[in-house]
Amino acid sequence: MMDNDAGTHADRAPGPDGLVTLTIKELDADPHGVFRHHRALGPLVKHELGIYFVLRANAIERVVASQKVRTSELEFPRMVGINGGALLDMFKYSMLTSSGEAHRQRRSPFTRAFAARVITQLRPRIRSTAEELISGWRPGTQIDLVADYAAMIPALTISDILGLPREDVAYFAQLVYDVSRVLSFTFSTDDIPQMEAAASQLRDYSEQALTARSNAPSDDLLSTFLAAAEEAGDLSRIEMIFQIFILIIGGTDTTRVASAMQVALLLRHPEQWDAVCNDPSLIPAAVTESLRYEPSVASYARVALEDIDLDGHLIPAGASMRLSTMSAMRDENVYAEPDVFNIRRTDHPRLLPIFGHGVHRCIGEALARLELEEGLSILATRRPDLRLAGDPPKLQGHSGIRRINEMPVAWG
């Protein structure tokens, strides 16, 4: 089954640099269709904000391998009018948007704690959380799978891992959803004050949590991070605060979107939902295919350190770019029938692009997969009669973290 964006998009005259410039409006209206059309024409397009979008999988790999790029540090927030406050500090001090030695120092205290073998030990706890969430569901009732299930598994898990009170989950989760809009193009300048207010509150919450662990260490990741950071001695207080800040965001939002979307995709393909319900060994493959087909993270940002030539098209030194995983994971040169959702697909690359590349590959990949697998497993085994009770959810956005609306479901 192909998605409904398989229409064509009219050609337009390229600019003096030979590249077409796309608008936010057309990209948000039909990102897959727009990317499909322009990917066939070349490896690059330009965005109305002046950003270069790299569309083809092999072009993204060449850009990353060239070592001619760094993460986007302060370019993007300043481009959209963010010149101070907690939002700018997030870009300035977190490992997500840092490069080189600063990135290594900020990421290093977490590396051991997020090793795959360590994360695997969390599987029973995550399974128990998912089971608790569905235990009160009654046949014939209707719930919002996004708010009542998909959002709760990662938020409760990151709360437990960091040692944050579970009663704080609703508070920090809402702050996360407000702040994470800045990591996409789904906002206007009028939204910046609200995002800044949420960022300030989340910064203060992260600082309070860090102070509490300084005064009373415990057996949790927050205490482990604090001890490792203090032993290394190369992080300032504000850097430590913003590593916790970005970990709460990363551990709460993107998995929420992916968890709901994988269920929606399977329910829209009943034969594949039935297959997963009857054969749990298909669950990891279903998770991978869902992440490919409708990724919760559409792209990640880089800045060119020097001129980059891609098949005769130039990305000039200093230019901001987006490596479009959303486009690359539907690249016809990588995947057979890329617009078909198929959990039995055998042509996935060894490393799924959605989690990034190299030293910047997502530190929470193993945790995200575990949450997605267990969340899907509990629904497939305990609620095989689950069904959509309204329109399928729609992912919004063509860059950064994508947004999702509600997803009413019913059963029985």
C-alpha positions as CSV (number, residue, x, y, z in Angstrom):
1,M,0.0,0.0,0.0
2,M,1.4,3.4,-1.0
3,D,0.8,6.5,1.0
4,N,-1.5,9.1,-0.5
5,D,1.3,11.6,-1.3
6,A,2.3,9.9,-4.5
7,G,1.3,12.9,-6.7
8,T,3.7,14.9,-8.8
9,H,5.1,18.3,-8.1
10,A,5.5,20.9,-10.8
11,D,9.0,21.8,-11.9
12,R,10.2,25.3,-11.4
13,A,13.1,27.3,-12.6
14,P,16.3,26.9,-10.4
15,G,18.2,29.8,-9.0
16,P,21.6,31.1,-10.2
17,D,23.2,28.3,-8.3
18,G,21.2,25.7,-10.2
19,L,19.1,24.7,-7.2
20,V,15.3,25.0,-6.6
21,T,14.1,26.8,-3.5
22,L,11.3,25.1,-1.6
23,T,8.9,26.8,0.9
24,I,7.9,25.7,4.3
25,K,4.3,25.7,3.2
26,E,4.7,23.2,0.4
27,L,7.1,21.0,2.4
28,D,4.7,20.8,5.3
29,A,1.8,20.1,3.0
30,D,3.4,17.0,1.4
31,P,7.0,16.4,2.5
32,H,7.3,12.8,1.1
33,G,5.9,13.9,-2.3
34,V,8.1,17.0,-2.5
35,F,11.2,15.1,-1.5
36,R,10.4,12.2,-3.9
37,H,10.1,14.6,-6.8
38,H,13.3,16.6,-6.2
39,R,15.4,13.6,-5.1
40,A,14.9,12.2,-8.6
41,L,16.3,15.5,-10.0
42,G,19.4,15.9,-7.8
43,P,21.0,15.5,-4.4
44,L,20.2,19.0,-3.1
45,V,17.4,21.6,-2.8
46,K,17.4,24.9,-1.0
47,H,15.0,25.9,1.7
48,E,13.3,29.4,1.9
49,L,15.4,30.0,5.1
50,G,18.5,29.7,3.0
51,I,19.3,26.2,4.3
52,Y,20.6,23.4,1.9
53,F,18.6,20.1,2.2
54,V,20.6,17.0,1.3
55,L,18.1,14.5,-0.1
56,R,19.8,11.3,-1.3
57,A,21.1,8.6,1.0
58,N,24.5,8.3,-0.7
59,A,24.9,12.1,-0.7
60,I,24.3,12.3,3.1
61,E,26.9,9.5,3.6
62,R,29.4,11.4,1.5
63,V,28.8,14.6,3.4
64,V,29.3,12.9,6.8
65,A,32.3,10.9,5.6
66,S,34.0,14.1,4.2
67,Q,34.5,15.5,7.7
68,K,33.9,18.9,6.2
69,V,30.9,19.5,8.4
70,R,30.2,20.2,12.1
71,T,27.0,20.4,14.0
72,S,24.8,23.5,13.8
73,E,25.7,25.3,17.0
74,L,24.2,28.8,17.1
75,E,23.4,29.3,13.4
76,F,19.8,28.1,13.5
77,P,18.5,29.8,16.6
78,R,20.0,33.1,15.4
79,M,18.5,32.5,12.0
80,V,15.0,32.4,13.5
81,G,15.5,35.3,15.9
82,I,16.6,33.6,19.1
83,N,19.4,35.6,20.5
84,G,19.5,34.9,24.2
85,G,17.8,33.1,27.1
86,A,17.5,29.4,27.8
87,L,16.6,28.4,24.2
88,L,19.9,29.9,23.0
89,D,21.8,28.2,25.9
90,M,20.3,24.9,24.9
91,F,22.0,25.2,21.5
92,K,25.2,26.7,23.1
93,Y,25.8,24.2,25.8
94,S,24.2,20.8,25.0
95,M,25.9,17.8,23.4
96,L,23.2,17.8,20.7
97,T,24.5,20.9,19.0
98,S,28.2,20.8,19.9
99,S,31.2,19.5,18.0
100,G,34.8,18.4,18.6
101,E,36.2,18.4,22.1
102,A,33.2,20.1,23.6
103,H,30.9,17.4,22.2
104,R,33.2,14.6,23.6
105,Q,33.3,16.2,27.0
106,R,29.6,16.6,27.2
107,R,28.7,13.2,25.9
108,S,31.4,11.2,27.7
109,P,29.7,11.0,31.2
110,F,26.8,9.2,29.6
111,T,28.6,6.7,27.3
112,R,28.9,3.8,29.7
113,A,25.4,4.3,31.2
114,F,23.8,4.1,27.7
115,A,25.8,1.1,26.4
116,A,23.5,-1.4,24.8
117,R,24.2,-4.2,27.3
118,V,23.3,-1.9,30.1
119,I,20.1,-0.6,28.5
120,T,19.0,-4.2,27.8
121,Q,18.7,-4.7,31.5
122,L,15.9,-2.2,31.5
123,R,13.6,-4.4,29.4
124,P,11.6,-5.9,32.3
125,R,11.0,-2.5,33.8
126,I,9.8,-1.0,30.5
127,R,7.6,-4.0,29.9
128,S,6.1,-3.6,33.4
129,T,5.4,0.1,32.8
130,A,3.6,-0.7,29.6
131,E,1.5,-3.4,31.3
132,E,0.6,-1.0,34.1
133,L,-0.6,1.6,31.5
134,I,-3.1,-0.7,29.8
135,S,-4.2,-2.5,33.0
136,G,-7.0,0.0,33.5
137,W,-8.3,0.0,30.0
138,R,-11.8,-1.4,29.6
139,P,-13.4,-3.0,26.5
140,G,-15.5,-0.6,24.5
141,T,-13.9,2.5,25.9
142,Q,-11.8,4.9,23.8
143,I,-8.4,6.4,24.7
144,D,-5.9,8.7,23.0
145,L,-3.0,6.3,22.4
146,V,-0.6,9.3,22.1
147,A,-1.3,10.9,25.4
148,D,-2.3,7.9,27.4
149,Y,0.3,5.3,26.2
150,A,2.9,6.4,23.7
151,A,3.8,9.5,25.7
152,M,3.9,7.8,29.0
153,I,6.3,4.9,28.3
154,P,9.4,7.1,27.5
155,A,8.5,9.8,30.0
156,L,8.2,7.3,32.9
157,T,11.3,5.5,31.7
158,I,13.5,8.6,31.6
159,S,12.0,9.6,35.0
160,D,13.0,6.2,36.5
161,I,16.5,6.2,34.8
162,L,17.3,9.7,36.0
163,G,15.7,9.2,39.4
164,L,13.1,11.9,38.9
165,P,9.8,11.7,40.8
166,R,7.1,10.0,38.8
167,E,4.7,12.7,39.9
168,D,6.8,15.2,38.0
169,V,6.3,13.5,34.6
170,A,3.2,15.4,33.5
171,Y,5.0,18.7,34.3
172,F,8.3,18.1,32.6
173,A,6.7,16.3,29.6
174,Q,4.6,19.3,28.7
175,L,7.7,21.5,29.0
176,V,9.5,19.2,26.6
177,Y,6.7,19.3,24.0
178,D,6.8,23.1,24.1
179,V,10.6,23.4,23.9
180,S,11.1,20.7,21.3
181,R,9.2,22.8,18.7
182,V,12.4,24.8,18.4
183,L,14.1,21.8,16.9
184,S,11.8,21.9,13.8
185,F,10.3,24.6,11.6
186,T,6.8,24.2,13.1
187,F,6.8,27.5,14.9
188,S,6.6,31.2,14.1
189,T,8.3,34.2,15.8
190,D,5.1,34.6,17.8
191,D,5.7,31.2,19.4
192,I,9.2,32.0,20.7
193,P,8.1,33.6,24.0
194,Q,6.1,30.5,25.0
195,M,9.0,28.2,24.0
196,E,11.5,30.4,25.9
197,A,9.3,30.3,29.0
198,A,9.1,26.5,28.8
199,A,12.9,26.3,28.2
200,S,13.5,28.4,31.3
201,Q,11.3,26.2,33.4
202,L,12.9,23.1,32.1
203,R,16.4,24.5,32.8
204,D,15.4,25.4,36.3
205,Y,13.9,21.9,36.8
206,S,17.1,20.3,35.5
207,E,19.2,22.5,37.8
208,Q,17.1,21.6,40.9
209,A,17.4,17.9,40.1
210,L,21.2,18.2,39.8
211,T,21.4,20.1,43.1
212,A,19.3,17.4,44.8
213,R,21.7,14.7,43.6
214,S,24.7,16.7,44.7
215,N,23.2,16.9,48.2
216,A,22.0,13.3,48.2
217,P,23.5,10.9,45.7
218,S,21.4,7.9,44.8
219,D,21.5,4.8,42.5
220,D,20.4,6.5,39.3
221,L,21.8,7.9,36.1
222,L,21.7,11.5,37.4
223,S,24.1,10.6,40.3
224,T,26.3,8.6,37.9
225,F,26.5,11.5,35.5
226,L,27.3,14.0,38.3
227,A,30.0,11.8,39.7
228,A,31.6,11.2,36.2
229,A,31.4,14.9,35.3
230,E,32.9,16.0,38.5
231,E,35.7,13.5,38.3
232,A,36.5,14.6,34.7
233,G,36.4,18.2,35.8
234,D,35.9,19.6,32.3
235,L,32.2,20.6,32.4
236,S,30.9,23.9,33.8
237,R,27.8,23.9,35.9
238,I,25.7,25.3,33.1
239,E,27.0,22.5,30.8
240,M,26.0,19.9,33.3
241,I,22.5,21.4,33.6
242,F,22.0,21.4,29.9
243,Q,23.1,17.8,29.4
244,I,20.3,16.8,31.8
245,F,18.0,19.3,30.0
246,I,18.6,17.7,26.6
247,L,18.5,14.2,27.9
248,I,15.0,14.8,29.3
249,I,13.9,16.2,25.9
250,G,15.5,13.3,23.9
251,G,14.2,10.7,26.3
252,T,10.6,12.0,26.2
253,D,9.5,13.4,22.8
254,T,10.8,11.5,19.8
255,T,10.0,8.0,21.1
256,R,6.4,9.3,21.9
257,V,5.9,10.1,18.3
258,A,7.5,6.9,17.0
259,S,5.6,4.7,19.4
260,A,2.2,6.0,18.3
261,M,3.0,6.1,14.6
262,Q,4.2,2.5,14.5
263,V,0.9,1.3,15.9
264,A,-1.0,3.5,13.5
265,L,0.9,2.2,10.5
266,L,0.3,-1.4,11.5
267,L,-3.4,-0.9,12.1
268,R,-3.7,0.7,8.7
269,H,-2.1,-2.5,7.3
270,P,-4.3,-5.1,9.1
271,E,-2.5,-8.1,7.6
272,Q,0.8,-6.8,9.1
273,W,-0.8,-6.1,12.4
274,D,-2.2,-9.6,12.6
275,A,1.3,-11.0,11.7
276,V,2.9,-9.1,14.5
277,C,0.2,-10.2,17.0
278,N,0.6,-13.9,15.9
279,D,4.5,-13.8,15.7
280,P,6.2,-11.5,18.3
281,S,9.6,-12.2,16.6
282,L,8.4,-9.8,13.9
283,I,8.3,-6.9,16.4
284,P,11.9,-5.6,16.0
285,A,11.5,-5.6,12.2
286,A,8.2,-3.7,12.6
287,V,9.8,-1.1,14.7
288,T,12.6,-0.6,12.2
289,E,10.3,-0.3,9.2
290,S,8.0,2.1,11.0
291,L,11.0,4.3,11.9
292,R,12.0,4.3,8.2
293,Y,8.6,4.9,6.7
294,E,7.4,7.7,9.0
295,P,10.4,8.9,11.1
296,S,9.9,11.0,14.2
297,V,13.1,12.9,13.4
298,A,13.0,14.2,9.8
299,S,16.6,15.6,9.6
300,Y,19.6,16.7,11.5
301,A,21.5,19.9,11.1
302,R,25.1,20.5,10.0
303,V,27.2,23.4,8.9
304,A,29.8,23.2,6.0
305,L,33.3,23.9,7.2
306,E,34.5,24.3,3.6
307,D,33.1,24.1,0.1
308,I,31.3,20.7,-0.5
309,D,30.7,19.5,-4.1
310,L,27.8,17.1,-4.5
311,D,27.5,15.9,-8.1
312,G,28.3,19.3,-9.4
313,H,26.2,21.3,-6.9
314,L,28.1,23.4,-4.4
315,I,27.4,23.8,-0.7
316,P,29.5,26.8,0.2
317,A,31.7,27.0,3.3
318,G,29.7,28.3,6.2
319,A,26.3,27.2,4.8
320,S,23.7,25.6,7.0
321,M,22.3,22.3,5.8
322,R,19.8,19.7,6.8
323,L,20.7,16.0,6.2
324,S,17.2,14.7,5.4
325,T,16.8,11.3,6.9
326,M,13.1,11.5,6.0
327,S,14.1,11.7,2.3
328,A,17.0,9.3,2.5
329,M,14.9,6.5,4.1
330,R,12.6,6.6,1.0
331,D,15.5,6.7,-1.5
332,E,14.8,4.5,-4.5
333,N,18.5,3.6,-4.8
334,V,18.5,2.1,-1.3
335,Y,15.1,0.6,-0.8
336,A,12.9,-1.5,-3.1
337,E,9.4,0.1,-3.3
338,P,10.3,2.7,-0.7
339,D,6.8,4.1,-0.5
340,V,5.4,0.7,0.5
341,F,5.2,-0.1,4.3
342,N,6.6,-3.7,4.6
343,I,7.7,-5.1,8.0
344,R,9.3,-8.0,6.1
345,R,11.6,-5.7,4.2
346,T,15.2,-7.1,3.9
347,D,17.0,-4.1,2.5
348,H,17.5,-2.0,5.6
349,P,21.0,-0.7,6.0
350,R,22.9,-2.0,9.0
351,L,22.6,1.4,10.7
352,L,19.3,3.2,10.3
353,P,19.9,6.8,9.3
354,I,17.3,8.2,11.7
355,F,19.8,7.8,14.6
356,G,22.5,9.8,12.9
357,H,26.1,9.0,12.0
358,G,29.5,8.6,13.6
359,V,30.3,10.2,17.0
360,H,27.0,12.1,16.8
361,R,24.9,8.9,16.5
362,C,22.1,9.1,19.0
363,I,23.2,8.0,22.5
364,G,19.7,6.8,23.3
365,E,19.3,4.5,20.3
366,A,19.2,1.3,22.2
367,L,16.8,2.7,24.8
368,A,14.5,4.0,22.1
369,R,14.4,0.7,20.3
370,L,13.7,-1.1,23.6
371,E,10.8,1.2,24.5
372,L,9.3,0.9,21.0
373,E,9.6,-2.9,21.0
374,E,8.1,-3.4,24.5
375,G,5.4,-0.8,23.9
376,L,4.4,-2.6,20.7
377,S,4.7,-6.1,22.2
378,I,2.3,-5.4,25.1
379,L,-0.3,-4.0,22.7
380,A,0.0,-6.8,20.2
381,T,-0.2,-9.6,22.9
382,R,-2.7,-8.0,25.3
383,R,-4.9,-5.9,22.8
384,P,-4.8,-7.7,19.5
385,D,-8.3,-6.4,18.8
386,L,-7.1,-2.8,19.0
387,R,-8.5,-0.5,16.2
388,L,-8.4,3.1,15.2
389,A,-11.4,5.0,16.4
390,G,-11.0,8.0,14.2
391,D,-8.8,9.3,11.5
392,P,-5.2,8.0,11.5
393,P,-2.7,10.4,13.2
394,K,-0.8,12.7,11.0
395,L,2.8,13.6,11.5
396,Q,3.6,17.2,10.9
397,G,6.9,18.7,9.9
398,H,9.7,18.1,7.4
399,S,12.8,18.9,9.5
400,G,14.0,18.1,13.0
401,I,11.5,16.6,15.5
402,R,8.1,16.1,13.9
403,R,4.8,16.6,15.7
404,I,1.8,14.3,16.1
405,N,-1.8,14.9,16.8
406,E,-4.1,12.7,18.9
407,M,-4.8,9.1,18.1
408,P,-8.1,7.7,19.4
409,V,-8.2,3.9,19.6
410,A,-10.7,1.4,20.9
411,W,-10.9,-2.4,21.4
412,G,-13.3,-5.1,22.4
